[in-house]
Amino acid sequence: MLGCIAAVAGANPAHNDHVITRDICVIGGGAAGTYAAVRLGDMNQSVIVIEHKDRLGGNTQTFTDPITGAKADIGVQVWHVLDIVKNFFSRFNVPLTTTQTTASSVEFIDFTNGAKLKGYPGNQGNLTVALQAYAAQLAKYPFLDAGFDLPDPVPTDLLMPFGDFVAKYNLSAAMTVLPDFAAGLGTLTKYPTLYFMKVAGLTILQSIQTGFYTTAHHDNSEIYQNAQAALLAADSLLLNSHIVATERGNNGGPVKLVVSTPSGHRVIQAKKIIFAIPPTLENLHNFDIDSEERHLFEQFSTTGYYTGLLRNSGVPANAGTITDRGLHTTFHVPKLPNIFSTYASAILGLQQVFYGSDTVLPIDQVKHSIITTMQQIFPNATATVPPVFAVFSSHSPFVFMVPSSAIKAGFYRKLSNLQGHRHMFYAGAAFQTQDSSLIWQFIEGLLPHVVA
Ligand SMILES: Cc1cc2nc3c(=O)[nH]c(=O)nc-3n(C[C@H](O)[C@H](O)[C@H](O)COP(=O)(O)OP(=O)(O)OC[C@H]3O[C@@H](n4cnc5c(N)ncnc54)[C@H](O)[C@@H]3O)c2cc1C
């Protein structure tokens, strides 16, 4: 078998330098893959991480101003105040500080036309009461904290569109703040309540009150840079690399993977794989997935999430956070695709913009939409040049979802059963939620099964 896959690789298996033997091969070096690789090392497992970019961190991205050297985090901003987070940062000597996320000055406008929402959010009811009512609903479903280990049958409230759920439990006042913790979820009222509760769960509610961790150096990528250095030093990381082919087999014996690296193709022999990249059919294309796996992964639909820093944005320098709320939408959720919030970044003169969509859109279309919307809403009579991106980033595909009919029919039970199937385990947001801290908790539960 090795001879066969080595032929794909163009590598001669007689040459040992072409064959990398490890206990575990981790695909992807974002929040999930990096954490899994580091913790597997603690468990005396040898590891190799395959990351297609030139850096670890995934959605954790920090822009450095080429002129001033000032930094702004344009992806992940905060983590929960949990020991698992504190321990991970402390082992890489990255100091943390605690922040309150409640913005001091928030303005609500409809980004489709720039109209202000008069009387909002005060006219939506009692926020504290509504958040307590939402928390009481969340407390009914403690299993939501850990992956998608859903009971059978799945509670009907979790299957109903979230807008219906909000109406049923009179939570409209909570909708003045909760959408901001479910960024990237698309038009959240139309998807099964399960997905909203996964993104905005009890841990988020608690953190809204107690604050979050962020990095004291205001450089959220530092943790990944330090992890990258440690993994490279341990010969446990291939950057700018991707999988070309796999042979996972059905029974015992090592898994074989062919990896394209900057120095040519390499063959990896490992006992297990941890798949920690978005599970799109495109990303799974070079894996020898079977019909059972394909049948599940092809059911996912995904949202789009984009961020960028704009020069000449036209937004007044003294503006606070400007958040999108639909004038005429149900519970005033933003009408997407559109910008759903913007604020002054940590770099003087650069405005951070967040853009959401129910589907993945072409990057040029999103950029054009952002620029024209900003020009329309924040016309800048004094500027001689239009808004321009200092940096733009697509974090798409972002949230992975299936329809309520599929959830009801046991989609997530079947997905959970894939853990370990043909030597492959799955980590990452699609298997937990878009929350780095909670992904790390999920991985702590997963790794004992991986190394068993
Ligand atoms: C703008 C924004 C703000 C956010 N803010 C927060 C926040 O404040 N706090 C928080 O906890 N979470 C936040 N999140 C969510 C958080 O980013 C995710 O939960 C987390 O990054 C998911 O980790 P992951 O490892 O599953 O995916 P990713 O971080 O996306 O990592 C996937 C990795 O796999 C690599 N990869 C992809 N395809 C391949 C391939 N074919 N071969 C090899 N490598 C590949 C990617 O380059 C990447 O490094 C935010 C997300 C965004 C987009």
The ligand as a Gaussian input file, in Angstrom:
#p B3LYP/6-31G(d) Opt

LIG

0 1
 C      -14.147000      37.836000      12.690000
 C      -14.204000      36.727000      13.688000
 C      -14.183000      37.018000      15.028000
 C      -14.223000      35.993000      15.950000
 N      -14.143000      36.304000      17.269000
 C      -14.037000      35.313000      18.173000
 C      -13.779000      35.621000      19.516000
 O      -13.646000      36.773000      19.891000
 N      -13.667000      34.586000      20.389000
 C      -13.781000      33.288000      19.991000
 O      -13.655000      32.377000      20.823000
 N      -14.025000      32.967000      18.721000
 C      -14.153000      33.947000      17.803000
 N      -14.369000      33.640000      16.501000
 C      -14.589000      32.244000      16.155000
 C      -13.263000      31.498000      16.087000
 O      -12.471000      32.104000      15.131000
 C      -13.492000      30.073000      15.720000
 O      -14.288000      29.456000      16.661000
 C      -12.211000      29.287000      15.604000
 O      -11.265000      29.972000      14.851000
 C      -12.492000      27.989000      14.928000
 O      -11.318000      27.260000      14.941000
 P      -11.054000      26.133000      13.875000
 O       -9.726000      25.571000      14.181000
 O      -12.224000      25.225000      13.800000
 O      -11.045000      26.904000      12.471000
 P      -10.042000      27.979000      11.909000
 O       -9.600000      28.921000      12.953000
 O      -10.711000      28.524000      10.700000
 O       -8.774000      27.145000      11.483000
 C       -8.752000      26.297000      10.373000
 C       -7.312000      26.184000       9.925000
 O       -7.222000      25.222000       8.893000
 C       -6.477000      25.774000       7.813000
 N       -6.952000      25.132000       6.599000
 C       -8.121000      25.354000       5.958000
 N       -8.214000      24.534000       4.900000
 C       -7.087000      23.793000       4.882000
 C       -6.611000      22.747000       4.029000
 N       -7.324000      22.307000       2.993000
 N       -5.411000      22.184000       4.317000
 C       -4.680000      22.599000       5.376000
 N       -5.084000      23.590000       6.199000
 C       -6.278000      24.165000       5.959000
 C       -6.737000      27.258000       7.871000
 O       -5.718000      27.988000       7.237000
 C       -6.761000      27.485000       9.372000
 O       -5.483000      27.721000       9.899000
 C      -14.332000      34.646000      15.536000
 C      -14.361000      34.360000      14.186000
 C      -14.291000      35.383000      13.262000
 C      -14.299000      35.047000      11.819000

